[in-house]
Amino acid sequence: MEETTDERARCKRIDSLCRDGRKGYAMSPHANRREALFGGLCLCCLPTLGRSAEAFGLDEVAPGIFVRRGIDGEASADNADAIANIGFIVGRDSVLVTESGGSRADGAWLRAEIRKRTDKPISHVVLTHVHPDHCFGASAFSEDKPVFIGHHALRGALEARGDFYRQRLEDLLGAEKAGNVIYPTMEVKDAAEIDLGGRKLSFHAHGTAHTNCDLSMLDSESGLLFPADLLFVHRIPSLDGSLLGWFKEIERLKTFGAKRAVPGHGPTTVDLEPALADITRYLTALRDETRKAVSSGVSIEKAMQTVAQDERGKWALFDSYNPRNVTQAYKELEWE
C-alpha cells in the first residue's frame, strides 16, 4: 500500500523524536526510517559509569554455571560496554558461553575468566539477539572455533545493523577493543538441543518481542532459564520489536517450567515468577497508557512525557529509555 503524505510526515516526525531521544547516537545516513524506529539507534544499549570490566567478578549461580552482572548504566570507554549479564556453563566435555559481552575487550575478559577455571574447549557461544552488549564480545572467542548459536532471524538483523553498531563501538572504545560482527553458524528456527557432555541445553527461538531475534536457553541439569533480554530486572526494559509480541513470549517463558532465571540485565539469578510479574507490570502500563493516548488524540510528543510515569522510581535508566519505548509502542498501537 502506498503511503499517504500524512503518513510520510508522521514517520519523519517519529524518526526525529527517536534521534533526539538517544543523544549521541544519530542514525547512519543509509538507515531507513523503520530502522530508526526498530532499533537502528539502540546500542542497548551504548552507556557512563567509570567502572571497568576488570572490576567485575563472577557468581557461581549453580554448579558449573558462572555469571557476571552487568552495569545498570550506559556503555563507556571505561566499562567496555560491560552492561549485560554474561557467563558460561561447564559440561563434562566442553564449555558454552551463555552471553559473550558487549565488545571484544569484554569478551576477552570473559574468556580469561573461563581459562582460570577450566581448560576444557569452548565449544559453543550463544548470540541471544542483535544488540551489541550481548553479541560483540563473540569475536574474542573466534580462535576457539566454537559453534555460534543464534535465532534464525539474527543474521538478517546483524546484516542490517552490525556495521553501524561496530562503528559506534569503535568511536567509543577504539577499533581494537570494539570487536567484529560475528554471524551465527547454528540457526535455531524453533527449538534445538546440544549436549556439553552429561549436560543438555535446549534453545527456543521466540517471536518478535524485545527484538525480532530473541533466543532463550534452558539448562537441564540446574533447571535455570536464560531468557536474555526477554527479562530485564531493575534496569528498564528496552522495546525494539513488538510490545504485544513481548506479552506472548512472556507467557511462553512460563511454560518452560523454570523456577529461577538469569536475566539479561539485573541480578545474576532471580526467582522467575515475580521477575516476570514486574516486567509485565511495566509493559502493561506502557501498552494501556499508550493506547489511551492514541485513542484520545494525544500527540506522540506529549505521550513520551506522560505515559507510564508511575513506573519511574522502579527502574534504572527510566528517563533514558521510557520515551523511546513510548515511541515504539505508539507506532505499533496506532494501527491496531
N, C-alpha and C positions, 0 to 999 in steps of 0.2 A: 504494500500500500504506500502511495506517495505521501510524504509529509506535507502538512499544511504550513503556511507561513507562520501561523501562531505556534505550531509545534516546534519549528526550527528555532524560533525566538526563545521559546521556553527552554529548549535544550542548551542553547548558548548561555542562557542565564544560569542554569544549573551548573554548567561547566565552570563558569566564572566563580560561583559560590564554592565549588569544590576546591578550586585553586586557592581562593582566599582562605579557606579553612585549613589548609595544610601548608603553613608558612615554610618557604624554602624548598618546596617540592613541586614546582610547576611541571606541567606535562611536557613531555618531549614533543617537538614540532610534528612528529609523524603519528602521534596517538590521536585517535578519533574521539568524539565526544562520549561514546559508550565506554571506552577505556577510562576516560576521566571519571565517569560515574561508577564503574565497576572495578576500580582498584588500581588504575594506572598511577595514581598518586600514592598509593598505600605502600609504605615500606614497613608497615605493621610490626610495629610498622616503623621507619628510621627514627630514635630518641635523643637529657643532658644531665647525666648524673655522675660525674667524675669518679667512677669506680671501675677499675679494670677487670677483665675476665679472670686474670690471675688471682684476684681476691676471693674467688668463689671456692666452695668445697662441694663434695658430692655426698648425698644421703643414700645409704643402702636401704631402700624402701621395702624390699623383700629380698630373700636370699638370691644373690646373683643379679639383682637389679639396682642400678645406681642412677640417681637423678640429681641434676643441678638446677636450682631455682634461678630463673632469670630475673633481671631487674624490672621493677614496675616503673619504667621510665622510657625515655626515647634514646635511640642509638646515638653514640658519640664516638669520637676518636679515642676517648679514654676507655670505654667499655666494649669496643669492637663489636657492637650490635649484639651483645650477650643478654638479650632481653627475653628470650624464650626458655622454657624448661627443656633441657636436653639430657641425654644419658645413654645408657647401654645395658644390654642383657647378656649374661654369660651362660652359655649352654655347655654341655659336655664336650662338644666338638669345636664350637666356634662362638663368635660374638656378633650380636646385632646392635647397631646404633639406632636408638629409637628416634632421635632428632639430632641433626648434625651441627646445629648452631647457625649464627647469623652472619658469619664471614669465614674466610679461610683461617684467619687468626683464631677465631672462636673454635672452629673445628679442630685446629691443630692442638689447642689446649685440651679438648676432649680426648683426642687421640693419645696424647701424652698421659692423660689420666688412666686411660684403658691400659696402656703399656705398663703403668705402675702396678697394676693389679693382675694382669694375665698376659701370657704370650700366645694365647690361642688366636688363630686367624680371625680377622674381621671379615666375615662372610657376607653381611648384608647391611645396608644403610637405608633407612626409611626416609622418604621425602613426603611429609604428610600433606603439604599443599604448596602453593606457589609463593607465598610471602617469604622474603629474603631472610627474616630472622629464624626461619625454620629449615631453610634449604641451602643457603650459601656457604655453610661450613662443609658441604659434601665434598668439595674439591680437595680438602685436606686428607681425604681417605682414598683418593684415586690410585695411589701406589699399592694399596691393598687389593685392588681389582675386585671389589665386592659387587654383589648384585644390588643395584639401586632400585628400590621398590617404590612405586607411586601409583596414584589414581590414573585411570585410562585417559582422563582429560588433562593431566598435568603437562604433558609435552606441549600441547597447544597453548596452554596458559603461559608456559615458560617461553615459547617462541614469540608470543605477543608482548611479554613484559620483561623477559630476562635481561636483555641488553640494557634497557632503561634502568632496572634495578642495579645491575652491575656498575653502570656509570655513576649512579648516585652514591653507591658504596665506595667506589674509587675516589670520588670527590671528598668523601668524608674520612676515609681510612687510608687511602693510598692504594695503588694497584696491587702491591704485594700482599696486603692484608685482606683485600676485599674478597677475592675468590672468583671463580668462573661459574657459568651456568652449567649444571650437571643435569642430564636428562635421565629419566627412569629407563632401566633396562628390563625391568619386570613390571608390566602394567596390569593393575587389578581392575577388571571390568565389573565384577560384582563381589565375589569373595575368593580368597586364596589362603593357603596354609603353607608354612615352612617348618622345618624341624632343625633346631640347633644341636640336636643330639640329646634325646630324652626331654626336650623342652619344645613344645609345639606352640606356634604363634599363628593366630588367624587374623586376616585382614578383611576389611569391609570398605568398599567404595560407596560413598554417600552421594545423594542427590545434592543439587545446588543449595547451599546453606550459608555458612561462613564465607566460603568461596565456591567455585564450581568444580573443585577438585579435592575435596576433603577425604582423607583416608584415616580410618581408625584401626586399632590393633588390640587384641586380647591375648594375654599370656595365660596359657592353660595351667601352668604349674602354680602360680600365685593367685590367679583369678583377677589380676589387675587389668583394668581397661585403660587404654591410651587413646583418648578421643581427640588429642591435639587441640586445635583451636575451635572445635565444636563446643569446648568447655573452657571458659575463662572464669577465674576465681580472683576476686579483689580488683584486678585490672579490668576496665570496662571492655565489653565485647566490641569487636570491630566488624561491622557489617560490610561485606564485599561480595555478596552473592544474592541470596533471596531471603528476606525476612520470613515470609510464610514457609519457605522450604526449611528454614532452620528449626521451626517448631516440629515439623515432620521428622527431621533427623534426630532431634532430642528424644522423641518418642521411640524411635528405632534404637537408640542407645540403651534405653531402659529394657529392651527385650533381650539384651546380651547376658543378663544375669549377674553382672558385676556388682559388688558392694563398694569397692574402692576404685579410685581412678587417679591417674597422673594427668592433671590438666595441662593445656598448652601454656598457660600463664597462671601464676599463683603458687601456693604451697606445693611441695613435691608430691604429696599424696593427700587426697581428701575423701571423705565419705561422699559417694556419688549422689545419693538421693537429695540431700539438702543443697549440694552444689548445683545440681540441675534445677532445683526449685528457685535458687537465686537468679540464675541467668534467665530462666523462664519469666520470672517477675519483671526483670528489666525489659526483655523483648516484648512482653505483653503491654507494658506501658508505652513502649515505642510504637507498637502496632496500633493500639487503641487510640492513643492521643494523636497520632499522625492521621489516622482515618477521620477522626473528628475534625482536625484542621482542614483536611481536604474537603470534606462534606460541607464545612462552614465557609469555604472560600477563603480561608486564611492563607496568606502568601507563604511561599517556601522560606522566605527570609524571616518572617515572623515565627514560623513553626520551628526553625532552627534555634530560636531563642526561648521557646516556651515548652516544647514537647519533652516529656519525661524528666522534668526538673526536680521532682520529688526523689529521684534516684541519685542526685548529685553527690551527696555525702556518703554514698555507699560504694563508690567505685573510684579507684585511682585513675587519673588522666581523663576524668569525665569531660571537662571543658575542651579538651583537645579532640575527642572522638565523638561525643554525642552529636554535635552539629552535623558532622559528616554522616553519621548513622541516620539522622533525620532526613538528610538529603536523599540517601539511598532508599529509605523507606517511602518517602514521598513519591519518588519516581515510580516505585513498584505499585504503590496502593492507589495512586490517582487513576490508574487504568483498570481497576477491579470491575 
